[in-house]
């Protein structure tokens, strides 16, 4: 200690200079520490290191915080809040258009019962969407503009329960499915009992139906490498049940302006779907394929939606 004091006295004969140098050294140390903290960013289990090479160019390196992931995997139940899906809607149409067109030409035929108002037979379709013989009903009548038939799902929460080593998991959620079906033709759904749909006399700049469901998906999830989720392949599949909460049509035309009508429009109250998810790292795709028809009778259309999932597992 005495040698240090002697050396310090030789280097700094005046006490004020010694304190000034000490303050400068402390400032430099604090500045260096702040730079290291600023250049290192951690987002949960992802560490981002910012540095510069010999040419002065900035580069970024990404690392997985294994200690964070190990502590996280000690929990068997994980929750994500506000998971959002954004995609497109369409449907597979299996309606009996040929039989309905035949009935439009020959209404008095013994092969069809006139009492079939509420089923998917040709007579049911003809009652739901009546057409004259000179203008038979075809699938093109309900054609959608796919790029404008938007699907938005908001899952209030999504949970994943570990079953086997965090590789096999049970995944489920609760949320709202919002489906927009943008029609390419000028058709109008007329609410009532029964609901009917007809070709309108005006040209619509926007003609769509909106259907909202309260849904619960239940899936089995496989994660190839749970210790490196940002570089892991993930796949999920299962079923989803939904209940119709709200439905409405929206039409815009120069003659009528903006018209909104709230009704169930012969839509099925309950819906059962096959649901799936495919992802690698942060990128996740989803797909929902209905097993029940969109409408309760008449039209036999099975909707499906595909898109991108944000903030999922």
C-alpha positions in Angstrom: 0.0 0.0 0.0 2.9 2.4 0.8 4.4 1.9 -2.6 1.1 2.8 -4.2 0.8 5.9 -2.1 4.4 6.9 -3.0 3.8 6.3 -6.7 0.5 8.2 -6.6 2.2 11.1 -4.9 4.9 11.1 -7.6 2.4 11.0 -10.4 0.0 13.5 -8.8 1.9 15.9 -6.6 -1.2 18.0 -6.2 -4.3 16.4 -4.6 -6.7 18.3 -6.9 -5.1 16.7 -10.0 -5.6 13.3 -8.5 -9.3 13.9 -7.9 -9.8 15.3 -11.3 -8.2 12.2 -12.9 -10.3 9.9 -10.7 -13.5 11.7 -11.8 -12.5 11.4 -15.4 -11.7 7.7 -15.0 -15.1 7.1 -13.4 -16.9 9.0 -16.2 -15.1 6.9 -18.8 -16.0 3.7 -17.1 -19.6 4.8 -16.8 -19.7 5.8 -20.5 -18.2 2.4 -21.6 -20.8 0.6 -19.5 -23.6 2.6 -20.9 -22.5 1.9 -24.4 -22.3 -1.8 -23.8 -25.8 -1.7 -22.3 -27.1 0.3 -25.3 -25.5 -2.0 -27.9 -27.0 -5.1 -26.3 -30.7 -5.6 -26.6 -32.6 -8.5 -25.0 -36.2 -9.3 -26.0 -37.2 -12.2 -23.8 -35.1 -15.1 -25.0 -33.5 -13.2 -27.9 -30.3 -11.3 -27.4 -29.3 -8.8 -30.1 -25.6 -7.6 -30.1 -24.8 -4.5 -32.0 -21.1 -4.0 -33.1 -18.9 -2.3 -35.6 -16.2 -4.0 -37.8 -12.8 -2.6 -38.9 -14.4 -0.6 -41.7 -16.8 1.1 -39.3 -19.9 -0.7 -40.6 -22.6 -1.6 -38.1 -23.5 -5.3 -37.8 -26.0 -7.2 -35.7 -25.7 -10.7 -34.2 -28.6 -12.7 -32.7 -28.2 -15.2 -29.9 -30.6 -17.3 -27.9 -30.5 -16.8 -24.1 -30.4 -20.4 -23.1 -30.8 -19.6 -19.4 -34.0 -17.7 -20.2 -35.4 -20.5 -22.3 -34.5 -23.2 -19.7 -36.3 -21.2 -17.0 -39.3 -20.7 -19.3 -39.5 -24.4 -20.1 -39.7 -25.3 -16.4 -43.4 -24.1 -16.7 -45.8 -26.5 -18.2 -48.4 -23.9 -19.1 -47.7 -20.9 -21.3 -50.0 -18.1 -22.3 -50.0 -15.6 -25.2 -52.4 -12.6 -25.1 -54.0 -11.0 -28.1 -53.0 -13.3 -30.9 -54.1 -11.8 -34.3 -54.8 -13.6 -37.6 -55.0 -11.8 -40.9 -56.0 -13.7 -44.1 -58.5 -14.3 -46.8 -61.9 -16.0 -47.1 -63.4 -18.2 -49.7 -65.7 -21.3 -49.8 -66.1 -24.6 -51.6 -69.6 -24.6 -53.3 -71.4 -28.0 -53.5 -74.9 -26.6 -54.0 -77.3 -28.5 -56.4 -77.4 -25.8 -59.1 -78.3 -28.3 -61.9 -81.4 -29.5 -60.1 -82.4 -26.0 -59.2 -82.1 -24.9 -62.8 -84.2 -27.9 -63.9 -86.9 -26.9 -61.4 -86.9 -23.4 -62.7 -87.8 -24.7 -66.2 -90.1 -27.5 -65.0 -91.6 -26.5 -61.6 -94.2 -29.3 -61.6 -92.0 -32.4 -61.4 -92.6 -35.5 -59.3 -89.0 -35.9 -58.5 -88.8 -33.0 -56.1 -91.1 -32.3 -53.1 -92.5 -28.8 -52.9 -92.3 -29.0 -49.1 -88.5 -29.1 -49.1 -88.0 -25.5 -48.1 -85.4 -25.9 -45.4 -82.8 -28.4 -46.7 -80.0 -28.5 -49.3 -82.0 -30.2 -52.0 -82.6 -28.6 -55.4 -86.0 -27.5 -54.3 -84.5 -26.0 -51.1 -82.0 -24.1 -53.2 -84.7 -23.0 -55.6 -86.8 -21.6 -52.8 -83.8 -19.9 -51.2 -82.6 -18.3 -54.5 -85.5 -18.4 -57.0 -84.7 -17.8 -60.6 -86.7 -17.7 -63.8 -86.1 -20.4 -66.5 -84.5 -17.9 -68.8 -81.9 -17.0 -66.2 -80.9 -20.2 -64.4 -79.0 -20.2 -61.1 -75.3 -21.0 -61.3 -72.3 -21.0 -58.9 -71.0 -17.8 -60.5 -74.0 -16.0 -58.8 -72.2 -16.2 -55.4 -68.6 -15.7 -56.7 -66.3 -13.9 -54.2 -63.7 -11.3 -54.7 -61.0 -13.2 -52.9 -58.5 -10.3 -52.5 -61.3 -8.3 -50.7 -62.8 -11.1 -48.7 -60.8 -10.5 -45.6 -60.6 -12.7 -42.5 -59.5 -11.2 -39.2 -59.3 -13.3 -36.0 -58.5 -11.9 -32.6 -57.7 -14.5 -29.9 -58.1 -13.0 -26.5 -55.7 -15.6 -25.2 -53.9 -18.7 -26.5 -52.5 -21.3 -24.1 -50.1 -24.2 -24.7 -49.9 -27.1 -22.2 -46.8 -29.3 -22.2 -47.6 -33.0 -22.7 -44.3 -34.6 -23.7 -40.9 -32.8 -23.2 -42.4 -29.5 -24.5 -42.3 -31.1 -28.0 -45.9 -32.3 -27.9 -48.3 -29.8 -26.5 -52.0 -29.2 -26.2 -52.9 -25.8 -27.6 -56.2 -24.0 -27.3 -57.6 -20.4 -27.4 -60.7 -18.3 -27.1 -61.5 -15.5 -29.5 -63.5 -13.9 -32.2 -63.5 -14.8 -35.9 -64.5 -12.0 -38.3 -65.3 -13.1 -41.8 -66.0 -10.7 -44.7 -67.5 -12.2 -47.9 -67.2 -9.7 -50.8 -69.5 -10.6 -53.6 -68.5 -10.1 -57.2 -72.2 -10.1 -58.4 -75.0 -7.6 -57.6 -77.0 -9.9 -55.3 -79.1 -9.0 -52.3 -80.0 -11.1 -49.3 -83.6 -10.4 -48.2 -84.1 -11.2 -44.5 -87.2 -13.0 -43.4 -88.6 -16.5 -42.9 -87.4 -18.0 -45.1 -84.5 -15.8 -46.2 -84.2 -15.3 -50.0 -81.5 -14.0 -52.2 -82.0 -12.3 -55.6 -80.2 -10.5 -58.4 -80.6 -6.8 -57.7 -81.4 -4.1 -60.3 -78.6 -1.7 -59.2 -74.8 -1.9 -59.5 -73.0 -2.0 -56.2 -69.5 -0.6 -55.7 -69.3 -2.7 -52.5 -71.5 -5.7 -51.7 -70.4 -7.9 -48.8 -71.7 -10.1 -46.0 -70.0 -10.0 -42.5 -70.2 -13.0 -40.1 -68.7 -13.0 -36.6 -68.2 -16.1 -34.5 -67.2 -16.7 -30.9 -64.8 -19.6 -31.4 -62.6 -22.1 -29.4 -59.9 -24.0 -31.3 -58.3 -27.2 -29.7 -55.1 -28.5 -31.3 -52.2 -30.8 -30.8 -48.9 -28.9 -31.3 -45.5 -30.4 -32.3 -42.4 -28.2 -31.8 -39.2 -29.7 -33.2 -36.8 -27.8 -31.0 -38.4 -26.1 -28.0 -34.9 -24.9 -26.8 -34.5 -22.8 -29.9 -38.0 -21.6 -30.7 -36.7 -18.9 -33.1 -35.2 -21.6 -35.3 -37.7 -24.4 -34.8 -40.3 -26.0 -37.1 -43.8 -26.1 -35.6 -47.0 -27.7 -36.7 -50.5 -27.8 -35.1 -53.8 -29.4 -36.0 -57.2 -30.0 -34.5 -60.8 -28.9 -34.5 -62.6 -25.6 -33.8 -66.1 -24.9 -32.7 -67.8 -21.5 -33.2 -71.1 -19.8 -32.5 -72.6 -17.0 -34.7 -72.6 -13.8 -32.7 -73.4 -11.2 -35.4 -74.1 -11.0 -39.2 -74.9 -8.2 -41.5 -74.7 -7.1 -45.1 -73.3 -3.8 -46.4 -74.0 -2.4 -49.8 -72.9 0.8 -51.5 -74.4 2.2 -54.7 -75.0 5.6 -56.3 -78.8 5.0 -56.2 -79.2 3.9 -52.5 -76.0 5.1 -50.9 -74.7 3.0 -48.0 -77.2 0.4 -46.7 -76.5 -2.0 -43.7 -78.9 -4.7 -42.7 -78.5 -6.8 -39.6 -79.9 -10.4 -39.7 -78.7 -14.0 -39.5 -79.5 -14.4 -43.3 -80.0 -18.1 -43.0 -76.5 -18.6 -41.6 -75.8 -21.7 -39.5 -75.7 -20.7 -35.8 -73.0 -23.3 -35.1 -69.9 -24.1 -37.0 -67.4 -26.9 -36.8 -64.0 -26.5 -38.5 -60.7 -28.2 -39.0 -58.0 -25.8 -37.9 -54.2 -26.0 -38.5 -51.0 -24.0 -38.0 -47.6 -24.2 -39.7 -44.6 -22.2 -38.8 -40.8 -21.8 -38.6 -39.4 -19.5 -36.0 -41.5 -16.3 -35.8 -43.3 -17.0 -39.1 -46.7 -18.7 -38.7 -49.4 -19.6 -41.2 -52.9 -20.7 -40.3 -55.8 -22.4 -42.1 -59.4 -23.0 -41.1 -61.7 -25.3 -43.1 -65.3 -25.6 -42.2 -67.0 -29.0 -41.9 -70.5 -27.5 -41.6 -72.1 -25.5 -44.4 -72.2 -21.7 -44.1 -76.0 -21.5 -44.6 -78.6 -23.5 -42.8 -80.4 -24.6 -46.0 -80.4 -23.9 -49.7 -76.8 -23.1 -50.4 -74.3 -25.8 -49.6 -71.1 -23.8 -49.2 -68.1 -24.7 -47.0 -66.0 -21.7 -46.1 -62.3 -21.7 -45.5 -59.7 -19.1 -44.5 -55.9 -18.9 -44.8 -53.4 -16.3 -43.6 -50.6 -15.2 -41.3 -50.7 -15.5 -37.5 -49.1 -12.8 -35.4 -47.9 -13.1 -31.8 -48.5 -16.9 -31.7 -46.3 -19.5 -30.1 
